[in-house]
Amino acid sequence: MQMGKTMEEKAFREHVSWVMFLLSILVIWAHSYNAELFSGGAPVTEGIWLTVHRIQDFLSAALGLTAVPGFFMLSAYLFFRSFSWEKLPAKWKSRVRSVAVPYLAWNLFYYLGYVLATRIPAVYRLIGKPPVPFNGEELLAAVLHYQYAPVFWYLYQLMFLILLSPVLYWIIKNRTRGLVFLAAVMAAVHFHLDTMHPNTDALLYYSFGIFMAVHGRELTEASYGKGRILAGIGNVLMAAICFWRMGKPGADVLWIVMFRFFLPISIWLLFDSGRMGKTRPWMRQSLFLYGIHFILVRVFNKAGALVLGRVLDGTAMAVLAVVWFLLLPAAVVASSYAAARILVRYAPAVWRIFSGGRSLDEGFLKNETERK
């Protein structure tokens, strides 16, 4: 398929920023499910609450969970976009600052936050957790194994993949060997052969990102046009087939993994960032938004259900649950950006740690693209 000309570097960077922002919205929706919370104990398997459940479940559990696979693919692509063995030490060093340090900092932040919050009566009732132990063993479990910040399983897996990058690159730099390897990983997913560190599905997404960086830049970085649109439509159709198959009883887990594989690729190919203009600073929060969104979503949902449940019930509460769910990304992005701006201005060192050294002006691309 003829792809035509490729994006200019500036256009490529803007496209990455736009896609990262769209995936971030999906991540927020992935953790925004509130039907059971807003129903006040009413079953979500009947009546209007069943409709609420189906809407939110589709957006959160189906679409929302495709975001992290997209992050894996983008991370790999940018790591290997113009890779050479001489650049490896510098790239590893960069990832220590942009991935490992934020991982440790955010996990420590969540742990200490839970320790404090579960000892404040008013906050304790909102969180609904018993007092969290404060000792060395619990601290290590929290910081090293994301025990109190489950969303950071992504960075945990990404760190293993970054360490494995030289081996993966050696395998995939040969096109035939790379295709065989991708097929083998898909077979491992089918047979439930989980490698754990990293997970087999994460290995598939990351490896495909490497493959496209090495062998598929003509398609990946093609300017928006007929060729890219057709490729995107093809990926949408494949995602639809996978979604249909994964909904059948006893469906193979590979259908789920491949649905989460094809959908972010479709977003990359079909989204015309050139028509959207330059991304704004509030759209470039990247890792900071990923880190803080889980707290904000839980606070907004629990506070909303607690306050509104006192004055509304039945159909009104069900409708509001959907509206609340749909508007949560806007509220979370705005709140996160306000916090980011405060840190940038008054505590820049703290901002650099929690954002991985990223800038609101350059966003994700500051650390993730290669240095010329």
Steps between C-alpha positions, in 0.01 A plus 500: 500500500638836397518730803623819337722749680585475868436748781749772575668468839290777655179340373610162633563643846159670503334177388663313789382765745143483368486121509650494850229740614224290344638187666514688830126573472439128447712422809285734709184332374654159576490588872183714504233228526249619761174310436519291817605804704223729372230230515513509880495122526237440233597213265659613174377189318141617450294801395659833418811412698573219255509760221731718708724201566519407131588854389771541762631146464546547125686828539710395800561124476496474119628828352682630809720196541644543150692811609792333679574268205522819296745644755715186475512523121580871499772460765669229297463690175660815636780306669597333172394761244862580415678249718869416495702298749704811585182672623397219735678623818356850457152363434515279809619795707213711366248230593631483855396865536178480299372158614678349804518814717130596447401138565668502841380853584135440411485170686648664809253788465201264479620293795561797729171650385309188601687481831396856580149493353393181677581666833282807441137411591328719239727383217494141623123483452538625143779254412350203682834334580624385843814673634796410280802359690802727516814286509801408289350183354186677384707789365709267281189320374342834414800659331636199314178316413238779459286354780315828563517638146374222270508725192880485512508140386561665161829665599598184691467295180654775288819496708549128427436561131753784490761272657419234241513750214844404363399133476166586344667732250751232397214257436273743318756689287480206259153525346436127462632420845290785641179372340568149631562644847173699496313187392667303782395761758141488370511121532625541858201725573266239352649218709510716817880482522541816704860614531398724798807725484396641260144380439455323168243748369720797596788325320283471188401869497853622569657264245258615232599859575864403442410321177323806361784731603750279317297379202179702474577872520365558150152405624526625858620848403308535175327834456124489543346380176330217316759235580500569874120521510463162328754346737313652795165368379656156465614514862154614614344202324748264663427658840126457440545131415710447812243685713221281363696179561618594850139550608414135439495257797838335557672731250875461455695768688684572175184671366511744793871568455462554126204736546723709729770470233301620199303786657791731602659437160170612345509820705856571386414448133156663480545803726585804288709708739591741221145636500494536878788744533761513772434326830461723805707471820204346690499221242868421557490392864591148398639296791384748766140465383538122491630502857246732659185405308426193714478710817286766336259250344442324832449825689262646239296179472470434873429861587244527219318183602502603867369853448260446210365177645345702781281706268444277196401142438363268232509615139647842580796340677550251217509775235734705714731199542549487122544878466743499794695217339521676162614830653760352735788525249445876469489545879807280551705670227413846635581404862821327400611800294433737791717280725767478230517877459533549876789252515673648195488845656560433869668158517677436167724228647193306616340548159808361324493188718128425457493588130819316415672821392231580245392850408148631451635677195648187343304234684566135429749571224753676722639172633364239266647605166861451419747782559657619176 
